[in-house]
Structures are given as structure tokens and as C-alpha cells.
């Protein structure tokens, strides 16, 4: 009998440890998820263009294909790579974060540049000339998964940098949980956005009440504005997050701490200058604006370098 009680006691202890680990995983995943807002918003803003021009019946299947590719990127390729870096070369994580931050600054600045000097998206227009819809779909999906890989790499690196050092299995589970949750949030939102006009049209035509039909018409009319707003917010978030990552990386690596410390002092000064109830928000806003302005400056410097030099080198096909 005493042996049975001892066994039950051991089982209870193991269950308690397991429950604590699950709590740790959930807490760390939630903490990490809040740090990737800029990349997530941009991902959600970019993806709807990949279903543009297809029949409505193919929109959700295409998004599902991209979702599966995104999960493969995060869980099969990037998660093991992140764990290896964390175990054997943790010093590489901050430079990788800064490299990803520079990419976010470039992406955001390029969007600003295109808004100020609009021109056609030649890549999208070119693939519209493909005669075979199945081939076009395959091409779009591959392009979306490639773009997702870059954004997912940044997401997983940011998530890893926010996790507390500890058990490798907790870290792996937290990374996986955050990756799955972020992917579900992004592509679930994309699916809803893409089908919102269809939902609105259905309501406008078949709703039993005038309010329902009015809501449907409002959804149809409001979708272009929503997409534009989402793109705008995503651009601001990319510049803010990218600039913040680079400045924080310069401070952590002791390469150039002055910009980070100066912005921190500005934020403190602004927080002390406003009513106490607004202090936290005012300090955050000061930091975000300063980080965003610096991110825009860095991105504008990178636009000609990447588009004129690096881009052509990467896309250049070897001679036969």
C-alpha cells in the first residue's frame, strides 16, 4: 500500500512539473507574440495580393496552401535553426535581429517611396500574363511562401530573443506555440479579409432586414479602405519595429549606444512633462516616433542599395 501511495505521489509531482512547464510555455509564447506586431501586420497586409485575380472559389484554397507553407517554414526549417543558434552561437542572434530589422526598414521605406512616387508593380503585372490559371496559382503560392520565409525568420528570431533562457524543450515548445498561433492569426485574418466583400455582398442581397443589407453594402464599400488602412499601419509598424531593433542591437552590442540612450532620455522627459495618466503612453509614443523616423532614414538609404545592387545580383540567372 505504501508503495502505491509513493507511486501516486510521484505521479502527482510529475504532473505538477508538467503543468508548470505548460504554464511556462504559454506565458513565454504570449510574451513573445506581443513583440512581433510590425511583422505580423505587414504579413497580413501583404498576403491578400496573392489571391488577386483568381476566382472566388480558389481564394481560400490558395490561402490554405500558403498557410501550410508558412507552418513548414516556421516549424520544420526555422525552429531547429533557432534552437541550434541558441545552443551553440547565441551571440549571432542579435546581429541576425539587426539584419532582420534592416530588412523591415527597407520594406517600410520602399512602401513610403512607392506611395510618394507611385508606379506599377511589375512582378504582379507580369504574372497576370500567364495563360494557365493552375500555373499562375502555383507561381503565386511559391512567391508568397518565399516572402513568408523572410518574415517568418524575423518572427522566430524576435520570439527567440524574448524567451527566458532555460530548458530547451520549453524553449522549443514556446517557439512552436508562438509560431502556430501567429500563423493562425495572420492567415485566419487574411482569409476573413479576402472573403469579407463576398460576405458583404451576400448580406446586401439576402439579408432579411434593412440593417443587415446596409451592413453588407458597408462591408463591400469599406474593404478597399480597410486594406489601405492595414497597409498604412503595417508600414508604420515595420519602420518602428525595424528602427527599434537596430537601435537596441547597437546598444546591446556596445557598438553605438548614444542613439538608444538619447531616445530613452527624450521619452522620460516627455513622460514627466505630461499628466501622470498619460505618462506611459507619451513615453512610448516618443520612443516609437523616434524609432520610426530613424527606421525610415535607414530604409531610404537601403532602398537604392537593395533594389539596384543586391536585388539584380540575387535574381541574375547563371549563363547556360
VOBA-1610 file (N, C-alpha, C; in pm, whole numbers, padded with zeros to 5 digits, always signed):
BEGIN
Unk+00083-00121+00000Unk+00000+00000+00000Unk+00087+00126+00000Unk+00193+00121+00082Unk+00282+00238+00090Unk+00349+00261-00045Unk+00382+00148-00116Unk+00442+00163-00249Unk+00347+00229-00347Unk+00219+00195-00341Unk+00120+00257-00429Unk+00106+00405-00400Unk+00105+00440-00269Unk+00095+00581-00231Unk+00217+00659-00280Unk+00333+00596-00268Unk+00455+00662-00315Unk+00450+00684-00466Unk+00400+00582-00538Unk+00388+00594-00683Unk+00292+00706-00720Unk+00177+00711-00651Unk+00081+00818-00679Unk+00140+00955-00648Unk+00221+00960-00541Unk+00286+01086-00505Unk+00382+01130-00616Unk+00457+01032-00670Unk+00550+01063-00779Unk+00474+01109-00903Unk+00364+01042-00934Unk+00283+01082-01049Unk+00231+01225-01032Unk+00185+01256-00910Unk+00134+01390-00882Unk+00245+01494-00898Unk+00365+01459-00853Unk+00477+01553-00866Unk+00512+01576-01012Unk+00514+01467-01091Unk+00543+01480-01234Unk+00436+01564-01302Unk+00310+01541-01266Unk+00200+01618-01325Unk+00213+01766-01290Unk+00257+01793-01166Unk+00274+01933-01124Unk+00384+02000-01206Unk+00495+01928-01225Unk+00604+01982-01305Unk+00558+02005-01449Unk+00484+01907-01503Unk+00434+01920-01640Unk+00340+02040-01653Unk+00252+02057-01553Unk+00159+02171-01557Unk+00235+02302-01551Unk+00341+02307-01468Unk+00423+02428-01460Unk+00490+02456-01593Unk+00541+02349-01658Unk+00605+02366-01788Unk+00507+02419-01891Unk+00384+02365-01890Unk+00282+02414-01983Unk+00253+02561-01959Unk+00244+02599-01830Unk+00222+02740-01797Unk+00338+02825-01848Unk+00463+02776-01828Unk+00580+02849-01874Unk+00577+02866-02027Unk+00543+02758-02095Unk+00538+02762-02241Unk+00436+02864-02288Unk+00316+02858-02229Unk+00210+02951-02269Unk+00248+03095-02238Unk+00306+03118-02118Unk+00343+03253-02079Unk+00452+03309-02169Unk+00554+03228-02199Unk+00663+03275-02284Unk+00616+03296-02427Unk+00528+03208-02476Unk+00476+03226-02611Unk+00394+03354-02622Unk+00312+03381-02520Unk+00231+03503-02520Unk+00319+03627-02514Unk+00422+03622-02428Unk+00516+03734-02416Unk+00586+03760-02549Unk+00627+03653-02615Unk+00697+03667-02743Unk+00606+03721-02851Unk+00480+03675-02851Unk+00388+03715-02957Unk+00363+03864-02962Unk+00371+03931-02849Unk+00345+04075-02846Unk+00458+04156-02909Unk+00574+04094-02930Unk+00690+04167-02981Unk+00698+04170-03133Unk+00610+04098-03200Unk+00624+04085-03345Unk+00511+04154-03419Unk+00450+04255-03356Unk+00332+04319-03415Unk+00359+04373-03555Unk+00474+04440-03572Unk+00502+04501-03702Unk+00510+04399-03814Unk+00579+04288-03789Unk+00594+04186-03892Unk+00460+04119-03920Unk+00382+04093-03815Unk+00253+04025-03831Unk+00156+04111-03913Unk+00149+04240-03879Unk+00059+04329-03952Unk+00100+04338-04098Unk+00231+04347-04122Unk+00278+04354-04261Unk+00244+04226-04336Unk+00263+04111-04271Unk+00231+03983-04333Unk+00083+03978-04372Unk-00004+04022-04281Unk-00147+04022-04309Unk-00183+04123-04419Unk-00107+04232-04426Unk-00136+04333-04529Unk-00087+04290-04667Unk+00023+04215-04671Unk+00084+04177-04799Unk+00011+04060-04864Unk-00031+03961-04785Unk-00079+03834-04839Unk-00201+03845-04930Unk-00302+03932-04902Unk-00420+03934-04991Unk-00390+03957-05138Unk-00277+04021-05170Unk-00249+04047-05312Unk-00224+03917-05389Unk-00187+03810-05318Unk-00154+03686-05387Unk-00279+03612-05439Unk-00397+03649-05392Unk-00519+03587-05443Unk-00592+03680-05538Unk-00534+03797-05565Unk-00597+03893-05656Unk-00603+03835-05797Unk-00720+03842-05859Unk-00736+03797-05997Unk-00786+03655-06011Unk-00799+03581-05900Unk-00847+03444-05908Unk-00997+03438-05882Unk-01060+03329-05925Unk-01200+03307-05895Unk-01219+03295-05744Unk-01336+03334-05697Unk-01362+03333-05553Unk-01346+03193-05493Unk-01376+03091-05572Unk-01367+02953-05521Unk-01223+02909-05495Unk-01124+02980-05553Unk-00984+02942-05535Unk-00915+03024-05426Unk-00982+03126-05373Unk-00915+03214-05276Unk-00876+03141-05148Unk-00971+03073-05084Unk-00940+03004-04959Unk-00843+02887-04980Unk-00856+02807-05087Unk-00755+02702-05109Unk-00613+02758-05125Unk-00600+02873-05191Unk-00468+02934-05207Unk-00413+02978-05072Unk-00499+03041-04991Unk-00456+03084-04858Unk-00416+02964-04773Unk-00488+02854-04785Unk-00455+02733-04709Unk-00319+02678-04753Unk-00290+02681-04883Unk-00158+02636-04930Unk-00047+02724-04872Unk-00070+02854-04870Unk+00030+02946-04815Unk+00046+02922-04665Unk-00065+02897-04596Unk-00061+02870-04453Unk+00024+02747-04424Unk+00003+02639-04500Unk+00082+02517-04480Unk+00231+02544-04507Unk+00259+02624-04610Unk+00398+02659-04638Unk+00459+02741-04526Unk+00379+02831-04468Unk+00428+02912-04356Unk+00458+02826-04234Unk+00371+02731-04204Unk+00395+02640-04091Unk+00521+02557-04115Unk+00540+02510-04238Unk+00662+02435-04271Unk+00785+02522-04250Unk+00778+02648-04297Unk+00890+02741-04277Unk+00926+02753-04130Unk+00823+02775-04048Unk+00847+02804-03906Unk+00888+02680-03827Unk+00814+02569-03845Unk+00830+02454-03757Unk+00938+02356-03805Unk+00952+02340-03934Unk+01046+02239-03987Unk+01183+02299-04016Unk+01187+02422-04066Unk+01315+02483-04105Unk+01368+02578-03999Unk+01288+02676-03961Unk+01339+02784-03877Unk+01349+02748-03730Unk+01256+02667-03678Unk+01261+02632-03536Unk+01388+02555-03501Unk+01424+02448-03574Unk+01550+02380-03543Unk+01671+02472-03558Unk+01669+02558-03661Unk+01781+02651-03681Unk+01793+02747-03563Unk+01678+02796-03513Unk+01679+02887-03398Unk+01733+02818-03273Unk+01694+02692-03250Unk+01743+02619-03134Unk+01893+02594-03143Unk+01942+02562-03262Unk+02085+02541-03280Unk+02164+02669-03252Unk+02112+02780-03303Unk+02178+02908-03277Unk+02179+02941-03128Unk+02065+02918-03063Unk+02053+02948-02921Unk+02150+02863-02839Unk+02171+02738-02882Unk+02257+02646-02806Unk+02405+02667-02833Unk+02442+02693-02960Unk+02584+02692-02996Unk+02639+02828-03037Unk+02553+02921-03078Unk+02604+03053-03120Unk+02504+03162-03083Unk+02474+03176-02952Unk+02375+03278-02912Unk+02417+03421-02947Unk+02547+03443-02962Unk+02595+03577-02998Unk+02551+03619-03139Unk+02509+03521-03221Unk+02466+03552-03358Unk+02324+03609-03359Unk+02246+03586-03253Unk+02104+03622-03255Unk+02084+03772-03270Unk+02159+03853-03195Unk+02143+03999-03203Unk+02179+04052-03342Unk+02293+04013-03402Unk+02320+04058-03540Unk+02213+04014-03640Unk+02159+03892-03623Unk+02052+03847-03712Unk+01927+03932-03693Unk+01898+03965-03566Unk+01784+04053-03540Unk+01804+04188-03608Unk+01925+04242-03599Unk+01954+04371-03661Unk+01942+04362-03813Unk+01986+04249-03870Unk+01973+04229-04014Unk+01826+04225-04053Unk+01746+04153-03973Unk+01602+04150-03997Unk+01539+04286-03979Unk+01586+04361-03878Unk+01536+04496-03858Unk+01565+04586-03977Unk+01685+04569-04035Unk+01720+04647-04154Unk+01628+04611-04270Unk+01593+04483-04281Unk+01501+04442-04386Unk+01363+04506-04366Unk+01317+04509-04241Unk+01188+04574-04213Unk+01193+04722-04249Unk+01305+04788-04215Unk+01319+04930-04250Unk+01315+04948-04401Unk+01383+04860-04474Unk+01382+04867-04621Unk+01241+04849-04675Unk+01170+04747-04625Unk+01034+04721-04672Unk+00943+04840-04646Unk+00952+04895-04524Unk+00868+05010-04490Unk+00902+05132-04573Unk+01033+05159-04588Unk+01075+05277-04665Unk+01038+05261-04812Unk+01045+05139-04865Unk+01009+05116-05004Unk+00860+05145-05025Unk+00776+05107-04927Unk+00633+05137-04937Unk+00610+05288-04936Unk+00683+05359-04850Unk+00672+05504-04844Unk+00715+05565-04978Unk+00826+05516-05030Unk+00876+05566-05158Unk+00776+05543-05270Unk+00716+05424-05273Unk+00616+05394-05375Unk+00491+05480-05360Unk+00456+05512-05234Unk+00340+05598-05212Unk+00366+05740-05261Unk+00491+05787-05244Unk+00525+05922-05287Unk+00552+05929-05437Unk+00602+05819-05493Unk+00628+05814-05638Unk+00569+05685-05693Unk+00435+05679-05703Unk+00369+05553-05742Unk+00408+05507-05881Unk+00422+05375-05892Unk+00445+05313-06022Unk+00392+05171-06016Unk+00382+05109-06130Unk+00321+04976-06139Unk+00407+04873-06068Unk+00340+04774-06011Unk+00408+04658-05954Unk+00433+04559-06068Unk+00554+04564-06125Unk+00582+04488-06246Unk+00577+04338-06222Unk+00615+04293-06102Unk+00612+04150-06074Unk+00469+04096-06078Unk+00377+04172-06017Unk+00237+04127-06015Unk+00179+04134-06155Unk+00208+04242-06228Unk+00153+04256-06362Unk+00208+04148-06456Unk+00335+04112-06436Unk+00396+04012-06523Unk+00329+03876-06506Unk+00302+03838-06379Unk+00244+03705-06362Unk+00097+03701-06403Unk+00034+03816-06419Unk-00103+03816-06469Unk-00110+03777-06616Unk+00006+03784-06683Unk+00009+03749-06824Unk+00017+03598-06847Unk+00037+03521-06739Unk+00046+03376-06752Unk-00091+03322-06794Unk-00095+03240-06901Unk-00222+03195-06953Unk-00287+03085-06872Unk-00210+02998-06809Unk-00262+02883-06737Unk-00293+02921-06593Unk-00421+02920-06551Unk-00454+02959-06413Unk-00387+02871-06309Unk-00372+02740-06338Unk-00308+02650-06242Unk-00162+02686-06223Unk-00095+02720-06334Unk+00046+02760-06326Unk+00059+02894-06253Unk-00034+02985-06281Unk-00034+03114-06213Unk-00052+03095-06063Unk-00145+03006-06025Unk-00169+02979-05883Unk-00043+02923-05817Unk+00021+02829-05884Unk+00144+02770-05830Unk+00253+02875-05814Unk+00265+02963-05913Unk+00365+03068-05907Unk+00338+03165-05793Unk+00211+03204-05777Unk+00174+03295-05669Unk+00202+03233-05532Unk+00165+03107-05516Unk+00183+03039-05387Unk+00331+03031-05352Unk+00414+02994-05450Unk+00558+02986-05426Unk+00615+03123-05387Unk+00569+03227-05457Unk+00615+03361-05425Unk+00574+03403-05284Unk+00451+03370-05247Unk+00402+03404-05113Unk+00481+03330-05004Unk+00513+03203-05029Unk+00586+03124-04929Unk+00729+03175-04915Unk+00789+03220-05026Unk+00923+03279-05018Unk+00922+03407-04935Unk+00822+03491-04961Unk+00809+03614-04881Unk+00784+03580-04735Unk+00698+03481-04712Unk+00668+03439-04576Unk+00793+03389-04505Unk+00883+03322-04577Unk+01004+03270-04513Unk+01086+03382-04451Unk+01099+03493-04523Unk+01176+03606-04471Unk+01108+03664-04348Unk+00977+03685-04358Unk+00903+03740-04243Unk+00901+03641-04127Unk+00887+03512-04157Unk+00886+03411-04050Unk+01021+03403-03981Unk+01130+03416-04056Unk+01263+03415-03996Unk+01277+03529-03896Unk+01227+03646-03935Unk+01232+03760-03843Unk+01143+03735-03721Unk+01024+03679-03743Unk+00934+03649-03632Unk+00997+03552-03534Unk+01053+03443-03585Unk+01110+03341-03497Unk+01233+03393-03424Unk+01312+03479-03489Unk+01429+03537-03423Unk+01387+03631-03311Unk+01284+03713-03338Unk+01233+03803-03234Unk+01176+03723-03118Unk+01098+03620-03150Unk+01041+03535-03044Unk+01151+03474-02960Unk+01254+03419-03025Unk+01364+03355-02952Unk+01434+03455-02860Unk+01451+03578-02907Unk+01522+03678-02827Unk+01443+03719-02703Unk+01313+03696-02701Unk+01231+03736-02587Unk+01214+03625-02484Unk+01250+03501-02521Unk+01230+03389-02431Unk+01337+03386-02323Unk+01298+03344-02205Unk+01393+03330-02095Unk+01478+03205-02117Unk+01609+03218-02090Unk+01697+03102-02104Unk+01653+02993-02008Unk+01658+02869-02054Unk+01615+02760-01967Unk+01611+02630-02043Unk+01515+02546-02008Unk+01503+02415-02068Unk+01480+02425-02218Unk+01558+02348-02295Unk+01549+02355-02440Unk+01413+02311-02490Unk+01349+02215-02417Unk+01219+02167-02461Unk+01111+02272-02438Unk+01123+02348-02329Unk+01029+02458-02306Unk+01047+02565-02413Unk+01174+02595-02445Unk+01201+02694-02549Unk+01145+02649-02684Unk+01168+02521-02717Unk+01118+02468-02843Unk+00966+02473-02849Unk+00903+02432-02738Unk+00756+02430-02735Unk+00700+02572-02743Unk+00766+02667-02673Unk+00720+02806-02678Unk+00734+02863-02819Unk+00848+02833-02884Unk+00867+02878-03023Unk+00760+02819-03115Unk+00734+02689-03097Unk+00634+02623-03182Unk+00495+02681-03157Unk+00461+02701-03029Unk+00329+02754-02996Unk+00312+02895-03051Unk+00415+02979-03033Unk+00407+03116-03084Unk+00398+03115-03237Unk+00476+03027-03302Unk+00474+03019-03447Unk+00338+02978-03500Unk+00279+02875-03439Unk+00147+02828-03483Unk+00041+02935-03458Unk+00046+02997-03339Unk-00054+03098-03304Unk-00046+03218-03398Unk+00076+03263-03427Unk+00094+03378-03515Unk+00048+03345-03656Unk+00084+03225-03704Unk+00041+03183-03838Unk-00111+03176-03848Unk-00173+03118-03746Unk-00320+03109-03745Unk-00382+03249-03744Unk-00326+03338-03663Unk-00380+03474-03655Unk-00365+03548-03787Unk-00247+03536-03849Unk-00221+03608-03974Unk-00311+03557-04086Unk-00307+03425-04111Unk-00377+03374-04228Unk-00527+03356-04202Unk-00565+03342-04075Unk-00707+03348-04043Unk-00763+03487-04073Unk-00686+03590-04035Unk-00727+03727-04065Unk-00730+03752-04215Unk-00629+03699-04286Unk-00624+03717-04432Unk-00746+03653-04497Unk-00780+03531-04454Unk-00897+03463-04511Unk-01024+03544-04486Unk-01036+03599-04366Unk-01154+03680-04334Unk-01158+03807-04419Unk-01041+03871-04434Unk-01033+03994-04514Unk-01069+03966-04660Unk-01012+03857-04714Unk-01033+03824-04855Unk-01180+03794-04884Unk-01248+03728-04790Unk-01387+03689-04812Unk-01486+03793-04760Unk-01437+03900-04700Unk-01527+03998-04640Unk-01619+04062-04743Unk-01565+04090-04862Unk-01652+04152-04963Unk-01759+04054-05011Unk-01724+03924-05016Unk-01825+03823-05053Unk-01933+03814-04946Unk-01891+03819-04819Unk-01988+03817-04709Unk-02078+03940-04716Unk-02016+04055-04744Unk-02094+04178-04756Unk-02192+04172-04870Unk-02148+04117-04984Unk-02237+04105-05100Unk-02354+04012-05070Unk-02324+03902-05000Unk-02430+03808-04963Unk-02533+03874-04871Unk-02483+03950-04772Unk-02573+04021-04681Unk-02655+04125-04757Unk-02590+04199-04846Unk-02660+04305-04920Unk-02773+04247-05006Unk-02754+04125-05054Unk-02855+04066-05143Unk-02960+03986-05068Unk-02923+03921-04956Unk-03013+03823-04896Unk-03053+03851-04751Unk-02996+03953-04690Unk-03033+03981-04550Unk-03181+04015-04541Unk-03243+03971-04433Unk-03387+03990-04418Unk-03424+04129-04370Unk-03331+04199-04311Unk-03361+04332-04257Unk-03283+04438-04333Unk-03333+04560-04324Unk-03265+04671-04388Unk-03128+04695-04326Unk-03120+04675-04193Unk-02991+04695-04124Unk-02888+04594-04175Unk-02932+04469-04194Unk-02840+04366-04244Unk-02792+04397-04384Unk-02884+04441-04470Unk-02845+04476-04607Unk-02753+04597-04608Unk-02781+04693-04519Unk-02695+04812-04508Unk-02555+04773-04461Unk-02548+04679-04365Unk-02418+04631-04318Unk-02341+04566-04433Unk-02412+04487-04514Unk-02347+04422-04627Unk-02290+04523-04724Unk-02370+04625-04757Unk-02320+04728-04850Unk-02202+04803-04789Unk-02208+04824-04658Unk-02098+04892-04591Unk-01969+04810-04596Unk-01982+04678-04580Unk-01864+04593-04588Unk-01801+04598-04727Unk-01887+04591-04830Unk-01835+04595-04967Unk-01764+04727-04994Unk-01828+04838-04952Unk-01766+04969-04977Unk-01643+04992-04890Unk-01642+04932-04771Unk-01535+04961-04677Unk-01409+04880-04694Unk-01413+04769-04771Unk-01297+04682-04783Unk-01174+04751-04843Unk-01187+04829-04951Unk-01067+04897-05003Unk-01003+04988-04898Unk-01087+05059-04822Unk-01034+05145-04717Unk-00966+05067-04607Unk-01025+04952-04570Unk-00966+04867-04467Unk-00829+04816-04510Unk-00819+04770-04634Unk-00690+04721-04684Unk-00586+04832-04687Unk-00628+04951-04727Unk-00535+05064-04729Unk-00490+05100-04589Unk-00585+05100-04495Unk-00551+05131-04356Unk-00457+05026-04299Unk-00484+04899-04329Unk-00399+04791-04280Unk-00258+04804-04335Unk-00248+04837-04463Unk-00117+04856-04525Unk-00043+04973-04461Unk-00116+05082-04434Unk-00056+05201-04373Unk-00004+05170-04232Unk-00087+05105-04152Unk-00046+05070-04016Unk+00071+04972-04020Unk+00067+04877-04114Unk+00177+04782-04127Unk+00308+04851-04162Unk+00301+04952-04248Unk+00422+05027-04285Unk+00480+05100-04165Unk+00393+05169-04090Unk+00440+05239-03970Unk+00501+05141-03870Unk+00434+05027-03853Unk+00483+04928-03756Unk+00618+04872-03799Unk+00636+04848-03929Unk+00764+04797-03977Unk+00877+04896-03950Unk+00854+05023-03978Unk+00957+05125-03955Unk+00988+05138-03806Unk+00884+05137-03724Unk+00903+05148-03579Unk+00979+05026-03525Unk+00931+04906-03559Unk+00994+04785-03507Unk+01136+04770-03562Unk+01153+04794-03693Unk+01285+04782-03752Unk+01385+04878-03691Unk+01345+05006-03677Unk+01434+05103-03615Unk+01466+05068-03471Unk+01364+05022-03397Unk+01384+04984-03257Unk+01483+04868-03244Unk+01469+04767-03330Unk+01558+04651-03325Unk+01702+04693-03351Unk+01723+04777-03451Unk+01860+04818-03484Unk+01921+04902-03371Unk+01845+04998-03319Unk+01897+05082-03212Unk+01926+05001-03086Unk+01836+04910-03052Unk+01858+04827-02934Unk+01978+04735-02956Unk+01994+04684-03078Unk+02109+04599-03108Unk+02239+04675-03097Unk+02243+04799-03145Unk+02363+04881-03132Unk+02397+04906-02985Unk+02293+04921-02903Unk+02317+04946-02760Unk+02364+04819-02689Unk+02301+04706-02720Unk+02336+04579-02654Unk+02478+04536-02691Unk+02517+04554-02817Unk+02649+04513-02862Unk+02757+04617-02832Unk+02716+04732-02774Unk+02808+04840-02736Unk+02880+04901-02857Unk+02817+04886-02975Unk+02876+04948-03093Unk+02851+05099-03096Unk+02728+05137-03058Unk+02692+05280-03057Unk+02566+05296-02974Unk+02585+05320-02845Unk+02471+05325-02753Unk+02403+05462-02751Unk+02468+05565-02805Unk+02416+05701-02791Unk+02273+05719-02845Unk+02239+05671-02966Unk+02102+05695-03016Unk+01997+05633-02924Unk+02018+05508-02881Unk+01921+05441-02795Unk+01905+05515-02663Unk+02016+05555-02602Unk+02010+05624-02473Unk+01947+05762-02487Unk+01977+05831-02597Unk+01920+05965-02620Unk+01769+05958-02633Unk+01719+05863-02712Unk+01575+05847-02728Unk+01510+05810-02595Unk+01578+05726-02517Unk+01526+05690-02385Unk+01513+05814-02296Unk+01611+05903-02301Unk+01604+06026-02221Unk+01492+06117-02272Unk+01476+06125-02403Unk+01365+06204-02459Unk+01231+06152-02409Unk+01215+06021-02412Unk+01089+05960-02369Unk+01063+05990-02222Unk+01165+05983-02140Unk+01150+06014-01997Unk+01111+06161-01978Unk+01175+06250-02054Unk+01144+06393-02041Unk+00999+06421-02081Unk+00954+06362-02190Unk+00816+06382-02234Unk+00718+06324-02132Unk+00750+06208-02078Unk+00663+06143-01979Unk+00647+06230-01854Unk+00754+06297-01816Unk+00747+06384-01697Unk+00676+06515-01725Unk+00666+06551-01855Unk+00607+06680-01891Unk+00456+06673-01909Unk+00398+06555-01908Unk+00254+06540-01930Unk+00189+06488-01801Unk+00056+06496-01791Unk-00012+06440-01673Unk+00025+06293-01652Unk+00024+06253-01525Unk+00069+06118-01490Unk-00010+06009-01563Unk-00139+06033-01584Unk-00222+05934-01651Unk-00177+05909-01795Unk-00113+06008-01856Unk-00069+05995-01995Unk+00080+05967-02007Unk+00150+05957-01896Unk+00296+05947-01898Unk+00343+05824-01974Unk+00285+05709-01943Unk+00329+05586-02008Unk+00310+05591-02158Unk+00191+05635-02202Unk+00162+05642-02345Unk+00251+05745-02413Unk+00272+05861-02349Unk+00353+05965-02409Unk+00498+05920-02426Unk+00550+05849-02324Unk+00685+05798-02335Unk+00698+05696-02446Unk+00599+05605-02455Unk+00602+05505-02561Unk+00593+05570-02698Unk+00502+05667-02714Unk+00482+05733-02842Unk+00609+05806-02886Unk+00676+05871-02792Unk+00801+05941-02824Unk+00904+05842-02876Unk+00917+05730-02807Unk+01013+05628-02849Unk+00976+05571-02985Unk+00846+05542-03005Unk+00802+05482-03130Unk+00824+05577-03248Unk+00793+05705-03229Unk+00811+05803-03337Unk+00959+05818-03371Unk+01043+05829-03269Unk+01187+05843-03294Unk+01243+05719-03362Unk+01205+05602-03312Unk+01249+05477-03376Unk+01202+05469-03521Unk+01076+05511-03544Unk+01021+05507-03679Unk+01091+05601-03774Unk+01124+05721-03728Unk+01195+05818-03813Unk+01333+05764-03849Unk+01402+05709-03749Unk+01534+05652-03776Unk+01521+05531-03868Unk+01417+05448-03844Unk+01394+05334-03932Unk+01370+05377-04076Unk+01293+05485-04094Unk+01268+05537-04229Unk+01398+05583-04293Unk+01482+05653-04216Unk+01610+05700-04270Unk+01698+05585-04313Unk+01707+05482-04227Unk+01788+05364-04261Unk+01731+05296-04385Unk+01598+05283-04389Unk+01534+05215-04501Unk+01556+05289-04632Unk+01547+05423-04631Unk+01568+05500-04753Unk+01711+05488-04804Unk+01805+05474-04711Unk+01944+05451-04752Unk+01961+05312-04815Unk+01881+05216-04767Unk+01893+05079-04817Unk+01820+05057-04949Unk+01717+05137-04978Unk+01636+05115-05099Unk+01721+05109-05225Unk+01807+05210-05254Unk+01886+05200-05377Unk+01989+05087-05373Unk+02042+05059-05254Unk+02143+04952-05243Unk+02081+04816-05276Unk+01963+04790-05219Unk+01899+04659-05239Unk+01835+04646-05376Unk+01767+04753-05421Unk+01695+04743-05549Unk+01789+04752-05669Unk+01898+04827-05658Unk+01987+04848-05772Unk+02107+04754-05775Unk+02149+04706-05656Unk+02273+04627-05650Unk+02245+04483-05606Unk+02190+04467-05483Unk+02172+04333-05428Unk+02065+04256-05504Unk+01950+04323-05531Unk+01840+04256-05599Unk+01879+04195-05733Unk+01941+04274-05824Unk+01983+04218-05952Unk+02083+04103-05939Unk+02173+04111-05840Unk+02270+04003-05820Unk+02201+03874-05780Unk+02098+03885-05691Unk+02027+03766-05646Unk+01944+03705-05758Unk+01877+03792-05835Unk+01785+03742-05938Unk+01855+03704-06068Unk+01984+03736-06079Unk+02056+03707-06202Unk+02067+03556-06224Unk+02028+03509-06341Unk+02034+03367-06372Unk+02171+03332-06430Unk+02225+03216-06393Unk+02355+03177-06448Unk+02346+03152-06599Unk+02452+03185-06665Unk+02455+03165-06810Unk+02464+03018-06844Unk+02398+02977-06953Unk+02399+02836-06993Unk+02508+02816-07098
//
